[in-house]
Amino acid sequence: MPSLFEGQSTATGVGSGLLEQINKIINPTWSYNTTHGPRPKGNMIDRMKAEAARQKQNADARRQQQQSQGNSVNDILSRLEQLQDPSRYMMDQAEIDRQAGMAGSQYDAAIAGLRSQIGNAQSRASRYDTQLNDMYTSLSNNLQGSVPVVQQQFADTKAQTADQYKQLEGAITDQYARSQAEQEAMYKRLNIEAAAEGTLPQQMRDRDFFVNTAKAQGNTMQTALGQEERGATEFSRQGSQIASAEGTNRRADLQAQLQEMMAALESQIGQQEAAKAAAVADARNSLSGSMQKNALDRAQQDFQNYISMIKLGQDLKGNQQGGSAVQSPADVAQRALNLGLGSGEAQRLQNVFMSGIGGNEMILGGLNPETGTAATKEALARQIVESGRQQGMTQAQLNVLQTIALEYFGRS
C-alpha cells in the first residue's frame, strides 16, 4: 500500500520524525528518509533474520579469530621451546669420542714402540734360551757319553799293563832258568856238582823274589789304574750333571732378566696409557663443554632471531594500529586498546598485569627458584600469563597479555 504522505516535500525536525513513524506503522515495507524521501525496506521478520545472521557471522568470525590467535600463541610458544632446545646442535657422542681419541694418538707411537721392545726382548730371550739349552745339553751329553769311552780306555790299559807284568814275570823266570841251567852245566864240567847244592836254592829264592815283586807291582799298577778310571769316570759324570745344572741356572737367570725388563716396559706402557686416557678424557670434556656452549649459543641465537621476527611483526602491526611497544606498566592499558581489546578488557588486563608484577616472587627477585639462576625473560612473561589464566581471562585476552608481557620484559 502506498504511503499516505507519498509525494510530500522533505520535512525536518519533529514533523519529519512523526511523518516517518506514521509511514512505518501504516506500511512496514516503506521507510521515510528525511533526506531522500521514502525508500523500500523488507518486512520486520526479514530484518530480524538478517540481523540474526549478521550477529552469527560476527560471532563466528570472533570465535575463529580467537581460536586462530590461541593457536598462533601456542604455536609461537611451542616454536620458542623448540628453538631453545640445544640438542639439535649437539655433536653425536660417537663423533666426540672419535675426536677426543685423536688427542690420545700422540701416545700411540710410544706405546707401540714399548710393545715392540717387549716383543723383541721375548724373541731374543727365546733365541738365547734355545742356545743355552743346546750348549749345556750338548756339553752334558758329551761328558756323560765319555764315561764308556774312559772305561774302555782304562780297561785296555789295565789289560796291557797286566800283560806287561805277566811277560816280566815270565822273563824273570826264564832268565833264572837259563842261569840255573848254565851253572849246572858249568858245575858238571868242573865236576863240582856238589857246590850247586848251595848255590841253586839261593837263585831260586832270588827268582821268586823278583817274580813276586813283579806281581806286586802289576797289582799296584792295576789298583792305580782302577782309581784313575773311577776318578775319570766320576769326573765325566759330575761334569755332565754340573753342565746340566749350569744350563738350567743360566736359563733361569735369562728368564728372570726378561721378566724384569718386561715389568719395566709394562710399567712404562701403563704410564703412557694412563696419560693417553687422561688426555682423551680432558679432550672429551673440553669438546663436550665447547660443543654444549656452542649448541646453547646457537639455540639462543635462533631464539633471539625468532623473537626479533615476532617483535618486528608486532611493531609493524602496532604501527599500522597506531600503537607502540610497552615500556612501563602505565602503557599496558593503551597497548591493550591498540591490540583490539575493549576499554573494559584493557582495564582488567591492566589490573592483572599490575598484580602479576607486584606479587610474584620470581618477577620481584629475577631468579628461578628451582635452579637459583637468573630467570629468563620468557619465564617472567609466562608468570604474568599464568596469573591472567588463573583469573579467568579468555584466550584472546591471554594472547594480548602474552604480547604485552614479552614487550615489557624486553623479549619482543
C-alpha positions in Angstrom: 0.0 0.0 0.0 1.3 3.5 -0.9 2.3 5.8 1.9 -0.2 8.4 3.0 2.3 11.1 2.6 3.9 9.8 -0.5 5.0 12.7 -2.8 5.2 15.2 0.1 8.2 17.6 0.3 11.1 16.8 2.6 10.5 17.8 6.2 12.7 18.4 9.2 12.5 18.3 13.0 9.7 16.8 14.9 7.3 16.8 11.9 9.6 14.7 9.8 10.2 12.2 12.6 6.4 11.9 13.2 5.9 11.5 9.5 8.4 8.7 9.3 6.8 6.9 12.3 3.3 7.1 10.7 4.6 5.7 7.5 6.3 2.8 9.3 3.0 1.9 11.1 0.9 2.1 8.0 3.3 0.4 5.7 6.2 -1.5 7.3 7.7 -2.0 3.8 8.4 1.7 3.5 10.7 4.0 5.4 10.7 7.7 5.1 14.2 9.2 4.6 14.2 12.9 5.6 16.9 13.5 3.0 16.0 11.4 0.1 12.3 10.6 0.8 10.7 7.2 1.3 12.7 4.1 0.5 11.6 0.5 0.3 12.5 -1.8 3.2 12.0 -5.5 4.0 9.4 -6.6 6.5 10.2 -6.9 10.2 10.8 -10.7 10.1 13.3 -10.4 7.2 15.1 -7.6 9.1 15.3 -9.8 12.2 16.6 -12.7 10.2 19.2 -10.6 8.6 20.3 -9.1 11.9 20.5 -12.6 13.5 22.5 -13.8 10.5 24.8 -10.8 10.8 25.3 -11.4 14.5 26.0 -15.1 13.9 28.5 -14.2 11.3 30.3 -11.8 13.6 30.3 -14.3 16.4 31.7 -17.0 14.1 34.4 -14.5 13.0 35.3 -13.6 16.5 35.4 -17.2 17.5 37.6 -18.1 14.6 39.8 -15.1 15.3 40.2 -16.1 19.0 40.9 -19.7 18.0 43.4 -18.5 15.4 45.1 -16.2 18.0 45.1 -19.0 20.5 46.7 -21.4 18.1 49.1 -18.8 17.0 50.3 -18.1 20.6 50.6 -21.9 21.3 52.5 -22.3 18.1 54.8 -19.5 19.0 55.4 -20.9 22.5 56.0 -24.3 21.1 58.4 -23.0 18.5 60.2 -21.0 21.2 60.6 -24.1 23.2 62.0 -26.0 20.2 64.4 -23.2 19.4 65.7 -23.1 23.0 66.5 -26.9 22.8 70.3 -27.1 22.1 70.2 -30.9 21.4 69.7 -30.3 17.7 73.1 -28.6 17.6 74.9 -31.1 19.9 77.6 -33.3 18.3 77.0 -37.0 18.3 78.7 -38.8 21.2 80.4 -41.1 18.8 81.9 -38.2 17.0 83.0 -36.6 20.3 84.7 -39.8 21.2 86.4 -40.1 17.8 87.8 -36.5 18.0 88.8 -37.0 21.6 90.5 -40.2 20.7 92.7 -38.2 18.3 94.1 -36.4 21.3 95.5 -39.7 22.6 97.1 -40.7 19.3 100.3 -38.9 20.3 100.9 -41.6 22.8 100.2 -44.5 20.4 103.7 -44.4 18.8 105.4 -44.5 22.2 103.1 -47.4 23.4 103.7 -49.3 20.1 107.5 -48.8 20.5 107.4 -50.2 24.0 105.3 -53.1 23.0 107.8 -53.7 20.1 110.6 -53.7 22.6 108.8 -56.3 24.6 108.3 -58.4 21.5 112.0 -58.1 20.6 113.1 -58.9 24.1 111.0 -62.0 24.2 112.3 -63.1 20.8 115.9 -62.6 21.9 115.3 -64.3 25.2 113.7 -67.3 23.4 116.7 -67.4 21.0 119.3 -67.2 23.8 117.3 -69.8 25.8 117.5 -72.2 22.9 121.2 -71.6 22.5 121.9 -72.1 26.2 119.8 -75.2 26.3 121.6 -76.6 23.3 125.0 -75.7 24.5 124.7 -77.1 28.1 122.7 -80.1 27.0 125.4 -80.9 24.4 128.1 -80.5 27.0 126.3 -82.6 29.5 125.6 -85.3 26.9 129.2 -85.3 25.7 130.5 -85.7 29.3 128.0 -88.4 30.0 128.9 -90.1 26.7 132.6 -90.0 27.5 132.1 -92.3 30.5 132.0 -95.6 28.5 135.0 -94.4 26.4 137.0 -93.7 29.5 136.1 -97.0 31.0 137.1 -98.8 27.8 140.4 -96.9 27.6 141.2 -97.9 31.2 140.1 -101.5 30.6 142.5 -101.7 27.7 145.3 -100.1 29.7 144.7 -102.5 32.5 144.9 -105.4 30.2 148.0 -104.2 28.5 149.7 -103.5 31.9 148.7 -106.9 33.2 150.2 -108.5 30.0 153.4 -106.5 30.5 153.8 -107.6 34.1 152.9 -111.2 33.1 155.6 -111.0 30.5 158.0 -109.6 33.1 157.3 -112.5 35.4 157.9 -114.9 32.6 161.1 -113.1 31.6 162.4 -113.3 35.1 161.6 -116.9 35.4 163.1 -117.7 32.0 166.3 -115.7 32.9 166.7 -117.6 36.2 166.0 -120.9 34.4 168.7 -120.2 31.9 171.2 -119.0 34.5 170.5 -122.2 36.6 171.0 -124.4 33.6 174.3 -122.7 32.7 175.5 -123.0 36.3 174.6 -126.7 36.4 176.4 -127.3 33.2 179.5 -125.4 34.4 179.5 -127.3 37.7 179.1 -130.5 35.8 182.1 -129.7 33.6 184.1 -128.8 36.5 182.9 -131.9 38.3 181.9 -129.8 41.2 178.2 -130.7 41.2 178.3 -130.8 44.9 178.7 -127.0 45.0 175.5 -126.5 43.1 173.5 -127.6 46.1 174.5 -124.5 48.0 174.1 -122.1 45.0 170.9 -123.1 43.2 168.4 -122.7 46.1 169.6 -119.2 46.6 169.0 -118.4 43.0 165.5 -119.9 43.2 164.8 -117.6 46.2 166.0 -114.7 44.2 163.8 -115.7 41.3 160.8 -116.0 43.4 161.6 -112.6 45.0 161.7 -110.9 41.7 158.7 -112.7 40.3 156.7 -111.8 43.4 157.9 -108.2 43.2 156.8 -108.0 39.6 153.4 -109.4 40.5 153.0 -106.9 43.3 154.0 -104.1 41.0 151.5 -105.4 38.5 148.8 -105.5 41.1 149.7 -102.0 42.3 149.5 -100.7 38.8 146.1 -102.3 38.3 144.9 -100.7 41.5 146.2 -97.3 40.4 144.6 -97.6 37.0 141.3 -98.6 38.7 141.5 -95.5 40.9 142.2 -93.3 37.9 139.4 -94.9 36.0 136.9 -94.2 38.7 138.2 -90.6 39.0 137.9 -90.0 35.3 134.5 -91.7 35.2 133.2 -89.7 38.2 134.7 -86.5 36.7 132.7 -87.1 33.5 129.5 -87.9 35.3 129.8 -85.0 37.7 130.7 -82.7 34.8 127.6 -83.8 32.9 125.5 -83.1 36.0 127.2 -79.7 36.5 126.7 -78.8 32.9 123.0 -79.7 33.1 122.5 -77.7 36.3 124.5 -74.8 35.0 122.4 -74.7 31.8 119.2 -74.7 33.9 120.6 -71.9 36.1 121.7 -69.8 33.1 118.3 -70.2 31.5 116.5 -69.3 34.8 118.7 -66.2 35.0 117.8 -65.3 31.5 114.1 -65.6 32.2 114.5 -63.5 35.4 116.2 -60.8 33.4 113.5 -61.0 30.7 110.7 -60.7 33.4 112.5 -57.7 35.0 112.8 -56.0 31.6 109.2 -56.8 30.7 108.0 -55.4 34.0 109.8 -52.2 33.5 108.5 -51.9 29.9 104.9 -52.8 31.0 105.2 -50.1 33.7 106.2 -47.5 31.1 103.3 -48.7 28.9 100.9 -48.3 31.8 102.1 -44.8 32.4 101.7 -43.9 28.7 98.2 -45.5 28.6 97.2 -43.6 31.8 98.5 -40.3 30.2 96.6 -41.2 27.0 93.4 -41.9 28.9 93.8 -38.6 30.8 94.4 -36.7 27.5 91.3 -38.4 25.9 89.2 -37.6 29.0 90.3 -34.0 29.0 89.7 -33.7 25.3 86.3 -35.3 25.6 85.3 -32.9 28.5 86.7 -29.9 26.6 84.8 -30.9 23.4 81.6 -31.7 25.3 81.8 -28.3 27.1 82.6 -26.4 24.0 80.0 -28.2 21.9 77.4 -27.7 24.6 78.3 -24.0 24.9 78.2 -23.7 21.1 74.9 -25.5 20.9 73.4 -23.3 23.6 74.7 -20.2 21.9 73.3 -21.2 18.6 70.0 -22.2 20.1 69.8 -18.9 22.0 70.7 -17.1 18.7 67.9 -18.9 16.9 65.6 -18.0 19.8 66.6 -14.3 19.7 66.2 -14.2 15.9 62.7 -15.7 16.2 61.8 -13.2 19.0 63.1 -10.4 16.8 60.9 -11.6 14.0 57.9 -11.6 16.3 58.8 -8.1 17.6 59.2 -6.9 14.0 55.8 -8.2 13.1 54.3 -6.8 16.3 55.9 -3.4 15.7 54.6 -3.3 12.1 51.2 -4.3 13.4 51.4 -1.7 16.2 52.4 1.0 13.7 49.5 0.1 11.5 47.2 0.3 14.6 48.9 3.5 15.8 50.4 1.7 18.9 53.9 1.1 20.3 55.6 -1.5 22.5 55.0 -1.4 26.3 57.8 0.4 28.1 56.3 0.7 31.5 53.2 -0.6 33.4 51.4 2.7 32.5 51.5 1.7 28.8 49.6 -1.6 29.4 46.0 -0.4 29.0 46.7 1.7 25.9 48.6 -1.1 24.4 45.7 -3.5 25.0 43.4 -1.0 23.3 45.7 -0.8 20.4 45.8 -4.5 20.1 42.0 -4.7 19.8 40.6 -5.1 23.3 37.7 -3.0 24.6 38.1 -0.4 27.3 36.8 -2.7 30.0 39.0 -5.6 28.9 42.0 -3.2 28.7 41.4 -2.0 32.2 41.1 -5.5 33.5 44.3 -6.6 31.7 46.0 -3.5 33.3 44.9 -4.7 36.8 46.0 -8.3 36.1 49.4 -7.1 34.8 50.0 -4.8 37.8 49.0 -7.5 40.3 51.2 -10.0 38.5 54.4 -8.0 38.6 53.8 -6.8 42.1 53.0 -10.1 43.8 55.2 -12.7 42.1 58.5 -13.7 43.8 60.2 -14.8 40.6 59.4 -11.4 38.9 60.4 -9.4 42.0 63.7 -11.4 42.6 64.5 -12.2 39.0 65.6 -15.7 40.0 64.4 -19.1 39.0 63.5 -20.8 42.4 64.3 -24.3 41.1 67.9 -23.6 39.8 68.8 -20.4 41.6 69.9 -18.8 38.4 68.6 -15.7 36.7 65.1 -16.2 35.3 64.7 -15.8 31.5 62.5 -13.1 30.2 60.2 -15.7 28.7 59.8 -17.3 32.1 58.9 -14.0 33.7 56.4 -13.3 30.9 54.9 -16.8 31.5 54.3 -15.9 35.1 52.1 -12.9 34.0 50.2 -15.1 31.5 49.6 -17.7 34.2 48.3 -15.1 36.5 45.8 -14.0 33.8 44.8 -17.6 33.2 44.1 -18.1 36.9 41.8 -15.1 36.9 39.7 -16.5 34.1 40.9 -14.4 31.1 39.8 -15.6 27.7 42.3 -16.9 25.2 42.3 -13.7 23.1 42.9 -11.7 26.3 45.8 -14.0 27.2 47.3 -13.6 23.8 47.3 -9.8 24.2 48.7 -10.3 27.8 51.4 -12.5 26.4 52.4 -9.9 23.8 52.5 -7.1 26.4 54.5 -9.1 28.9 57.1 -10.0 26.3 57.3 -6.4 25.3 57.6 -5.3 28.9 60.4 -7.7 29.8 62.3 -6.9 26.7 61.8 -10.1 24.7 59.5 -9.0 22.0 
